[in-house]
Amino acid sequence: MKLYDAHNHLQDEWLLPHMDRIAADLTKAGIAGAVVNGTKTDDWSTVSTLGARFPWIVPSYGLRVDQLDT
């Protein structure tokens, strides 16, 4: 059975130095794909970079509700 992570924030700065190990661990755990959810325009480039680096990552670009002008 293939497993997919539909919502995560692998672009968080504190995770980035550990991405090689995280990617290996996710692969070992059987994760076939993961949606990485950006939450602000400042992290969209990191989300995009992760998507280019790891083919199993699906980039998603969004904004937190508290960052929207209402």
PDB file of N, CA, C and O in Angstrom:
ATOM      1  N   MET A   1       0.831  -1.161   0.000  1.00  0.00           N
ATOM      2  CA  MET A   1       0.000   0.000   0.000  1.00  0.00           C
ATOM      3  C   MET A   1       0.892   1.245   0.000  1.00  0.00           C
ATOM      4  O   MET A   1       1.847   1.336   0.771  1.00  0.00           O
ATOM      5  N   LYS A   2       0.569   2.192  -0.865  1.00  0.00           N
ATOM      6  CA  LYS A   2       1.290   3.457  -0.892  1.00  0.00           C
ATOM      7  C   LYS A   2       0.638   4.423   0.100  1.00  0.00           C
ATOM      8  O   LYS A   2      -0.586   4.501   0.201  1.00  0.00           O
ATOM      9  N   LEU A   3       1.476   5.150   0.822  1.00  0.00           N
ATOM     10  CA  LEU A   3       1.000   6.127   1.786  1.00  0.00           C
ATOM     11  C   LEU A   3       1.349   7.527   1.320  1.00  0.00           C
ATOM     12  O   LEU A   3       2.408   7.751   0.733  1.00  0.00           O
ATOM     13  N   TYR A   4       0.441   8.481   1.586  1.00  0.00           N
ATOM     14  CA  TYR A   4       0.643   9.875   1.203  1.00  0.00           C
ATOM     15  C   TYR A   4       0.375  10.770   2.402  1.00  0.00           C
ATOM     16  O   TYR A   4      -0.598  10.581   3.133  1.00  0.00           O
ATOM     17  N   ASP A   5       1.245  11.739   2.591  1.00  0.00           N
ATOM     18  CA  ASP A   5       1.060  12.743   3.636  1.00  0.00           C
ATOM     19  C   ASP A   5       0.395  13.945   2.971  1.00  0.00           C
ATOM     20  O   ASP A   5       1.015  14.628   2.155  1.00  0.00           O
ATOM     21  N   ALA A   6      -0.842  14.199   3.311  1.00  0.00           N
ATOM     22  CA  ALA A   6      -1.625  15.235   2.634  1.00  0.00           C
ATOM     23  C   ALA A   6      -1.433  16.630   3.208  1.00  0.00           C
ATOM     24  O   ALA A   6      -1.912  17.604   2.627  1.00  0.00           O
ATOM     25  N   HIS A   7      -0.740  16.745   4.341  1.00  0.00           N
ATOM     26  CA  HIS A   7      -0.570  18.079   4.934  1.00  0.00           C
ATOM     27  C   HIS A   7       0.616  18.087   5.882  1.00  0.00           C
ATOM     28  O   HIS A   7       0.608  17.420   6.917  1.00  0.00           O
ATOM     29  N   ASN A   8       1.633  18.851   5.515  1.00  0.00           N
ATOM     30  CA  ASN A   8       2.786  19.028   6.401  1.00  0.00           C
ATOM     31  C   ASN A   8       3.454  20.360   6.092  1.00  0.00           C
ATOM     32  O   ASN A   8       3.062  21.065   5.163  1.00  0.00           O
ATOM     33  N   HIS A   9       4.451  20.687   6.870  1.00  0.00           N
ATOM     34  CA  HIS A   9       5.175  21.950   6.712  1.00  0.00           C
ATOM     35  C   HIS A   9       6.679  21.679   6.733  1.00  0.00           C
ATOM     36  O   HIS A   9       7.407  22.218   7.565  1.00  0.00           O
ATOM     37  N   LEU A  10       7.127  20.839   5.808  1.00  0.00           N
ATOM     38  CA  LEU A  10       8.540  20.495   5.741  1.00  0.00           C
ATOM     39  C   LEU A  10       9.424  21.694   5.397  1.00  0.00           C
ATOM     40  O   LEU A  10      10.648  21.605   5.491  1.00  0.00           O
ATOM     41  N   GLN A  11       8.819  22.803   5.003  1.00  0.00           N
ATOM     42  CA  GLN A  11       9.597  23.995   4.682  1.00  0.00           C
ATOM     43  C   GLN A  11       9.992  24.793   5.917  1.00  0.00           C
ATOM     44  O   GLN A  11      10.726  25.774   5.802  1.00  0.00           O
ATOM     45  N   ASP A  12       9.527  24.396   7.087  1.00  0.00           N
ATOM     46  CA  ASP A  12       9.908  25.114   8.304  1.00  0.00           C
ATOM     47  C   ASP A  12      11.430  25.144   8.438  1.00  0.00           C
ATOM     48  O   ASP A  12      12.104  24.130   8.257  1.00  0.00           O
ATOM     49  N   GLU A  13      11.953  26.322   8.759  1.00  0.00           N
ATOM     50  CA  GLU A  13      13.402  26.534   8.787  1.00  0.00           C
ATOM     51  C   GLU A  13      14.155  25.543   9.674  1.00  0.00           C
ATOM     52  O   GLU A  13      15.259  25.122   9.329  1.00  0.00           O
ATOM     53  N   TRP A  14      13.582  25.175  10.790  1.00  0.00           N
ATOM     54  CA  TRP A  14      14.297  24.290  11.711  1.00  0.00           C
ATOM     55  C   TRP A  14      14.396  22.868  11.173  1.00  0.00           C
ATOM     56  O   TRP A  14      15.210  22.086  11.665  1.00  0.00           O
ATOM     57  N   LEU A  15      13.590  22.511  10.176  1.00  0.00           N
ATOM     58  CA  LEU A  15      13.677  21.176   9.568  1.00  0.00           C
ATOM     59  C   LEU A  15      14.681  21.114   8.425  1.00  0.00           C
ATOM     60  O   LEU A  15      15.227  20.048   8.142  1.00  0.00           O
ATOM     61  N   LEU A  16      14.932  22.239   7.765  1.00  0.00           N
ATOM     62  CA  LEU A  16      15.729  22.237   6.539  1.00  0.00           C
ATOM     63  C   LEU A  16      17.114  21.605   6.686  1.00  0.00           C
ATOM     64  O   LEU A  16      17.535  20.888   5.779  1.00  0.00           O
ATOM     65  N   PRO A  17      17.843  21.835   7.784  1.00  0.00           N
ATOM     66  CA  PRO A  17      19.150  21.185   7.896  1.00  0.00           C
ATOM     67  C   PRO A  17      19.069  19.652   7.994  1.00  0.00           C
ATOM     68  O   PRO A  17      20.077  18.962   7.844  1.00  0.00           O
ATOM     69  N   HIS A  18      17.889  19.142   8.242  1.00  0.00           N
ATOM     70  CA  HIS A  18      17.704  17.705   8.458  1.00  0.00           C
ATOM     71  C   HIS A  18      16.962  17.021   7.296  1.00  0.00           C
ATOM     72  O   HIS A  18      16.568  15.860   7.412  1.00  0.00           O
ATOM     73  N   MET A  19      16.772  17.737   6.180  1.00  0.00           N
ATOM     74  CA  MET A  19      15.919  17.220   5.112  1.00  0.00           C
ATOM     75  C   MET A  19      16.412  15.911   4.508  1.00  0.00           C
ATOM     76  O   MET A  19      15.593  15.066   4.147  1.00  0.00           O
ATOM     77  N   ASP A  20      17.713  15.717   4.387  1.00  0.00           N
ATOM     78  CA  ASP A  20      18.192  14.443   3.830  1.00  0.00           C
ATOM     79  C   ASP A  20      17.771  13.276   4.711  1.00  0.00           C
ATOM     80  O   ASP A  20      17.310  12.251   4.210  1.00  0.00           O
ATOM     81  N   ARG A  21      17.929  13.429   6.016  1.00  0.00           N
ATOM     82  CA  ARG A  21      17.527  12.365   6.943  1.00  0.00           C
ATOM     83  C   ARG A  21      16.004  12.205   6.955  1.00  0.00           C
ATOM     84  O   ARG A  21      15.497  11.083   6.972  1.00  0.00           O
ATOM     85  N   ILE A  22      15.279  13.321   6.946  1.00  0.00           N
ATOM     86  CA  ILE A  22      13.810  13.259   6.930  1.00  0.00           C
ATOM     87  C   ILE A  22      13.334  12.539   5.677  1.00  0.00           C
ATOM     88  O   ILE A  22      12.459  11.676   5.749  1.00  0.00           O
ATOM     89  N   ALA A  23      13.905  12.887   4.534  1.00  0.00           N
ATOM     90  CA  ALA A  23      13.510  12.256   3.272  1.00  0.00           C
ATOM     91  C   ALA A  23      13.780  10.759   3.313  1.00  0.00           C
ATOM     92  O   ALA A  23      12.948   9.962   2.880  1.00  0.00           O
ATOM     93  N   ALA A  24      14.932  10.379   3.828  1.00  0.00           N
ATOM     94  CA  ALA A  24      15.259   8.949   3.931  1.00  0.00           C
ATOM     95  C   ALA A  24      14.290   8.237   4.873  1.00  0.00           C
ATOM     96  O   ALA A  24      13.839   7.130   4.580  1.00  0.00           O
ATOM     97  N   ASP A  25      13.973   8.864   5.996  1.00  0.00           N
ATOM     98  CA  ASP A  25      13.049   8.258   6.960  1.00  0.00           C
ATOM     99  C   ASP A  25      11.645   8.121   6.374  1.00  0.00           C
ATOM    100  O   ASP A  25      10.981   7.105   6.582  1.00  0.00           O
ATOM    101  N   LEU A  26      11.193   9.141   5.643  1.00  0.00           N
ATOM    102  CA  LEU A  26       9.858   9.070   5.035  1.00  0.00           C
ATOM    103  C   LEU A  26       9.799   7.971   3.981  1.00  0.00           C
ATOM    104  O   LEU A  26       8.815   7.235   3.895  1.00  0.00           O
ATOM    105  N   THR A  27      10.842   7.866   3.191  1.00  0.00           N
ATOM    106  CA  THR A  27      10.900   6.806   2.188  1.00  0.00           C
ATOM    107  C   THR A  27      10.892   5.437   2.855  1.00  0.00           C
ATOM    108  O   THR A  27      10.175   4.534   2.425  1.00  0.00           O
ATOM    109  N   LYS A  28      11.690   5.287   3.901  1.00  0.00           N
ATOM    110  CA  LYS A  28      11.744   4.023   4.637  1.00  0.00           C
ATOM    111  C   LYS A  28      10.385   3.675   5.249  1.00  0.00           C
ATOM    112  O   LYS A  28      10.019   2.503   5.337  1.00  0.00           O
ATOM    113  N   ALA A  29       9.646   4.694   5.666  1.00  0.00           N
ATOM    114  CA  ALA A  29       8.323   4.476   6.261  1.00  0.00           C
ATOM    115  C   ALA A  29       7.252   4.176   5.218  1.00  0.00           C
ATOM    116  O   ALA A  29       6.123   3.840   5.575  1.00  0.00           O
ATOM    117  N   GLY A  30       7.588   4.292   3.941  1.00  0.00           N
ATOM    118  CA  GLY A  30       6.642   3.965   2.884  1.00  0.00           C
ATOM    119  C   GLY A  30       5.846   5.140   2.355  1.00  0.00           C
ATOM    120  O   GLY A  30       4.842   4.943   1.671  1.00  0.00           O
ATOM    121  N   ILE A  31       6.273   6.363   2.658  1.00  0.00           N
ATOM    122  CA  ILE A  31       5.564   7.537   2.143  1.00  0.00           C
ATOM    123  C   ILE A  31       5.909   7.698   0.669  1.00  0.00           C
ATOM    124  O   ILE A  31       7.076   7.871   0.317  1.00  0.00           O
ATOM    125  N   ALA A  32       4.898   7.641  -0.190  1.00  0.00           N
ATOM    126  CA  ALA A  32       5.109   7.745  -1.632  1.00  0.00           C
ATOM    127  C   ALA A  32       4.996   9.178  -2.127  1.00  0.00           C
ATOM    128  O   ALA A  32       5.486   9.500  -3.209  1.00  0.00           O
ATOM    129  N   GLY A  33       4.360  10.035  -1.352  1.00  0.00           N
ATOM    130  CA  GLY A  33       4.200  11.427  -1.740  1.00  0.00           C
ATOM    131  C   GLY A  33       3.780  12.262  -0.557  1.00  0.00           C
ATOM    132  O   GLY A  33       3.229  11.753   0.418  1.00  0.00           O
ATOM    133  N   ALA A  34       4.047  13.556  -0.653  1.00  0.00           N
ATOM    134  CA  ALA A  34       3.705  14.458   0.438  1.00  0.00           C
ATOM    135  C   ALA A  34       3.384  15.838  -0.111  1.00  0.00           C
ATOM    136  O   ALA A  34       4.114  16.370  -0.947  1.00  0.00           O
ATOM    137  N   VAL A  35       2.294  16.408   0.364  1.00  0.00           N
ATOM    138  CA  VAL A  35       1.941  17.787   0.025  1.00  0.00           C
ATOM    139  C   VAL A  35       2.578  18.683   1.081  1.00  0.00           C
ATOM    140  O   VAL A  35       2.272  18.579   2.268  1.00  0.00           O
ATOM    141  N   VAL A  36       3.472  19.568   0.630  1.00  0.00           N
ATOM    142  CA  VAL A  36       4.112  20.521   1.535  1.00  0.00           C
ATOM    143  C   VAL A  36       3.361  21.839   1.409  1.00  0.00           C
ATOM    144  O   VAL A  36       3.316  22.452   0.342  1.00  0.00           O
ATOM    145  N   ASN A  37       2.771  22.259   2.528  1.00  0.00           N
ATOM    146  CA  ASN A  37       1.872  23.408   2.533  1.00  0.00           C
ATOM    147  C   ASN A  37       2.575  24.682   2.980  1.00  0.00           C
ATOM    148  O   ASN A  37       2.912  24.838   4.153  1.00  0.00           O
ATOM    149  N   GLY A  38       2.791  25.591   2.034  1.00  0.00           N
ATOM    150  CA  GLY A  38       3.286  26.913   2.380  1.00  0.00           C
ATOM    151  C   GLY A  38       2.198  27.684   3.103  1.00  0.00           C
ATOM    152  O   GLY A  38       1.010  27.469   2.858  1.00  0.00           O
ATOM    153  N   THR A  39       2.600  28.581   3.994  1.00  0.00           N
ATOM    154  CA  THR A  39       1.615  29.330   4.770  1.00  0.00           C
ATOM    155  C   THR A  39       1.780  30.839   4.645  1.00  0.00           C
ATOM    156  O   THR A  39       0.978  31.600   5.186  1.00  0.00           O
ATOM    157  N   LYS A  40       2.820  31.274   3.933  1.00  0.00           N
ATOM    158  CA  LYS A  40       3.057  32.706   3.754  1.00  0.00           C
ATOM    159  C   LYS A  40       3.913  32.895   2.507  1.00  0.00           C
ATOM    160  O   LYS A  40       4.642  31.987   2.107  1.00  0.00           O
ATOM    161  N   THR A  41       3.830  34.041   1.909  1.00  0.00           N
ATOM    162  CA  THR A  41       4.583  34.268   0.678  1.00  0.00           C
ATOM    163  C   THR A  41       6.080  34.099   0.905  1.00  0.00           C
ATOM    164  O   THR A  41       6.801  33.721  -0.019  1.00  0.00           O
ATOM    165  N   ASP A  42       6.558  34.368   2.102  1.00  0.00           N
ATOM    166  CA  ASP A  42       7.987  34.234   2.401  1.00  0.00           C
ATOM    167  C   ASP A  42       8.484  32.795   2.329  1.00  0.00           C
ATOM    168  O   ASP A  42       9.681  32.579   2.136  1.00  0.00           O
ATOM    169  N   ASP A  43       7.614  31.812   2.477  1.00  0.00           N
ATOM    170  CA  ASP A  43       8.098  30.427   2.427  1.00  0.00           C
ATOM    171  C   ASP A  43       7.779  29.726   1.110  1.00  0.00           C
ATOM    172  O   ASP A  43       8.133  28.560   0.934  1.00  0.00           O
ATOM    173  N   TRP A  44       7.128  30.403   0.199  1.00  0.00           N
ATOM    174  CA  TRP A  44       6.771  29.776  -1.071  1.00  0.00           C
ATOM    175  C   TRP A  44       7.992  29.343  -1.876  1.00  0.00           C
ATOM    176  O   TRP A  44       7.960  28.295  -2.521  1.00  0.00           O
ATOM    177  N   SER A  45       9.065  30.127  -1.851  1.00  0.00           N
ATOM    178  CA  SER A  45      10.257  29.732  -2.624  1.00  0.00           C
ATOM    179  C   SER A  45      10.886  28.470  -2.030  1.00  0.00           C
ATOM    180  O   SER A  45      11.392  27.628  -2.772  1.00  0.00           O
ATOM    181  N   THR A  46      10.860  28.331  -0.711  1.00  0.00           N
ATOM    182  CA  THR A  46      11.387  27.117  -0.080  1.00  0.00           C
ATOM    183  C   THR A  46      10.522  25.914  -0.427  1.00  0.00           C
ATOM    184  O   THR A  46      11.041  24.827  -0.681  1.00  0.00           O
ATOM    185  N   VAL A  47       9.209  26.102  -0.438  1.00  0.00           N
ATOM    186  CA  VAL A  47       8.292  25.023  -0.834  1.00  0.00           C
ATOM    187  C   VAL A  47       8.597  24.591  -2.271  1.00  0.00           C
ATOM    188  O   VAL A  47       8.656  23.399  -2.571  1.00  0.00           O
ATOM    189  N   SER A  48       8.786  25.565  -3.144  1.00  0.00           N
ATOM    190  CA  SER A  48       9.098  25.281  -4.541  1.00  0.00           C
ATOM    191  C   SER A  48      10.428  24.541  -4.682  1.00  0.00           C
ATOM    192  O   SER A  48      10.535  23.587  -5.453  1.00  0.00           O
ATOM    193  N   THR A  49      11.437  24.984  -3.937  1.00  0.00           N
ATOM    194  CA  THR A  49      12.746  24.344  -3.970  1.00  0.00           C
ATOM    195  C   THR A  49      12.663  22.890  -3.505  1.00  0.00           C
ATOM    196  O   THR A  49      13.281  22.007  -4.100  1.00  0.00           O
ATOM    197  N   LEU A  50      11.901  22.647  -2.445  1.00  0.00           N
ATOM    198  CA  LEU A  50      11.728  21.269  -1.967  1.00  0.00           C
ATOM    199  C   LEU A  50      11.044  20.414  -3.022  1.00  0.00           C
ATOM    200  O   LEU A  50      11.413  19.257  -3.226  1.00  0.00           O
ATOM    201  N   GLY A  51      10.043  20.987  -3.696  1.00  0.00           N
ATOM    202  CA  GLY A  51       9.350  20.252  -4.755  1.00  0.00           C
ATOM    203  C   GLY A  51      10.268  19.897  -5.912  1.00  0.00           C
ATOM    204  O   GLY A  51      10.129  18.833  -6.516  1.00  0.00           O
ATOM    205  N   ALA A  52      11.203  20.781  -6.223  1.00  0.00           N
ATOM    206  CA  ALA A  52      12.160  20.511  -7.295  1.00  0.00           C
ATOM    207  C   ALA A  52      13.207  19.491  -6.851  1.00  0.00           C
ATOM    208  O   ALA A  52      13.675  18.685  -7.655  1.00  0.00           O
ATOM    209  N   ARG A  53      13.566  19.530  -5.594  1.00  0.00           N
ATOM    210  CA  ARG A  53      14.619  18.643  -5.064  1.00  0.00           C
ATOM    211  C   ARG A  53      14.131  17.215  -4.860  1.00  0.00           C
ATOM    212  O   ARG A  53      14.855  16.258  -5.133  1.00  0.00           O
ATOM    213  N   PHE A  54      12.901  17.080  -4.380  1.00  0.00           N
ATOM    214  CA  PHE A  54      12.352  15.757  -4.072  1.00  0.00           C
ATOM    215  C   PHE A  54      11.112  15.521  -4.935  1.00  0.00           C
ATOM    216  O   PHE A  54      10.100  16.193  -4.739  1.00  0.00           O
ATOM    217  N   PRO A  55      11.163  14.589  -5.880  1.00  0.00           N
ATOM    218  CA  PRO A  55      10.046  14.381  -6.802  1.00  0.00           C
ATOM    219  C   PRO A  55       8.757  13.902  -6.132  1.00  0.00           C
ATOM    220  O   PRO A  55       7.685  13.998  -6.729  1.00  0.00           O
ATOM    221  N   TRP A  56       8.843  13.401  -4.930  1.00  0.00           N
ATOM    222  CA  TRP A  56       7.653  12.918  -4.225  1.00  0.00           C
ATOM    223  C   TRP A  56       6.935  14.045  -3.478  1.00  0.00           C
ATOM    224  O   TRP A  56       5.879  13.814  -2.890  1.00  0.00           O
ATOM    225  N   ILE A  57       7.494  15.264  -3.492  1.00  0.00           N
ATOM    226  CA  ILE A  57       6.848  16.408  -2.836  1.00  0.00           C
ATOM    227  C   ILE A  57       5.960  17.143  -3.832  1.00  0.00           C
ATOM    228  O   ILE A  57       6.375  17.448  -4.949  1.00  0.00           O
ATOM    229  N   VAL A  58       4.736  17.419  -3.408  1.00  0.00           N
ATOM    230  CA  VAL A  58       3.796  18.228  -4.174  1.00  0.00           C
ATOM    231  C   VAL A  58       3.690  19.578  -3.467  1.00  0.00           C
ATOM    232  O   VAL A  58       3.163  19.648  -2.357  1.00  0.00           O
ATOM    233  N   PRO A  59       4.184  20.652  -4.092  1.00  0.00           N
ATOM    234  CA  PRO A  59       4.123  21.961  -3.451  1.00  0.00           C
ATOM    235  C   PRO A  59       2.690  22.499  -3.404  1.00  0.00           C
ATOM    236  O   PRO A  59       1.907  22.311  -4.335  1.00  0.00           O
ATOM    237  N   SER A  60       2.375  23.159  -2.315  1.00  0.00           N
ATOM    238  CA  SER A  60       1.073  23.810  -2.154  1.00  0.00           C
ATOM    239  C   SER A  60       1.335  25.199  -1.567  1.00  0.00           C
ATOM    240  O   SER A  60       2.053  25.342  -0.577  1.00  0.00           O
ATOM    241  N   TYR A  61       0.744  26.211  -2.189  1.00  0.00           N
ATOM    242  CA  TYR A  61       1.018  27.591  -1.795  1.00  0.00           C
ATOM    243  C   TYR A  61      -0.239  28.210  -1.206  1.00  0.00           C
ATOM    244  O   TYR A  61      -1.256  28.341  -1.887  1.00  0.00           O
ATOM    245  N   GLY A  62      -0.162  28.586   0.047  1.00  0.00           N
ATOM    246  CA  GLY A  62      -1.320  29.158   0.710  1.00  0.00           C
ATOM    247  C   GLY A  62      -0.910  30.246   1.690  1.00  0.00           C
ATOM    248  O   GLY A  62       0.268  30.560   1.860  1.00  0.00           O
ATOM    249  N   LEU A  63      -1.919  30.800   2.317  1.00  0.00           N
ATOM    250  CA  LEU A  63      -1.722  31.832   3.335  1.00  0.00           C
ATOM    251  C   LEU A  63      -2.523  31.466   4.572  1.00  0.00           C
ATOM    252  O   LEU A  63      -3.643  30.964   4.480  1.00  0.00           O
ATOM    253  N   ARG A  64      -1.934  31.726   5.725  1.00  0.00           N
ATOM    254  CA  ARG A  64      -2.696  31.546   6.961  1.00  0.00           C
ATOM    255  C   ARG A  64      -3.803  32.596   7.003  1.00  0.00           C
ATOM    256  O   ARG A  64      -3.624  33.717   6.526  1.00  0.00           O
ATOM    257  N   VAL A  65      -4.916  32.235   7.561  1.00  0.00           N
ATOM    258  CA  VAL A  65      -6.082  33.130   7.630  1.00  0.00           C
ATOM    259  C   VAL A  65      -5.726  34.441   8.332  1.00  0.00           C
ATOM    260  O   VAL A  65      -6.190  35.505   7.923  1.00  0.00           O
ATOM    261  N   ASP A  66      -4.925  34.376   9.361  1.00  0.00           N
ATOM    262  CA  ASP A  66      -4.593  35.602  10.098  1.00  0.00           C
ATOM    263  C   ASP A  66      -3.661  36.529   9.314  1.00  0.00           C
ATOM    264  O   ASP A  66      -3.363  37.631   9.776  1.00  0.00           O
ATOM    265  N   GLN A  67      -3.197  36.100   8.133  1.00  0.00           N
ATOM    266  CA  GLN A  67      -2.349  36.945   7.311  1.00  0.00           C
ATOM    267  C   GLN A  67      -3.115  37.621   6.183  1.00  0.00           C
ATOM    268  O   GLN A  67      -2.548  38.417   5.434  1.00  0.00           O
ATOM    269  N   LEU A  68      -4.395  37.308   6.060  1.00  0.00           N
ATOM    270  CA  LEU A  68      -5.199  37.901   5.005  1.00  0.00           C
ATOM    271  C   LEU A  68      -5.755  39.241   5.433  1.00  0.00           C
ATOM    272  O   LEU A  68      -6.103  39.433   6.598  1.00  0.00           O
ATOM    273  N   ASP A  69      -5.839  40.158   4.505  1.00  0.00           N
ATOM    274  CA  ASP A  69      -6.501  41.439   4.788  1.00  0.00           C
ATOM    275  C   ASP A  69      -7.999  41.217   4.729  1.00  0.00           C
ATOM    276  O   ASP A  69      -8.521  40.688   3.747  1.00  0.00           O
ATOM    277  N   THR A  70      -8.682  41.620   5.778  1.00  0.00           N
ATOM    278  CA  THR A  70     -10.144  41.433   5.805  1.00  0.00           C
ATOM    279  C   THR A  70     -10.846  42.761   5.895  1.00  0.00           C
ATOM    280  O   THR A  70     -12.076  42.808   5.929  1.00  0.00           O
TER     281      THR A  70
END
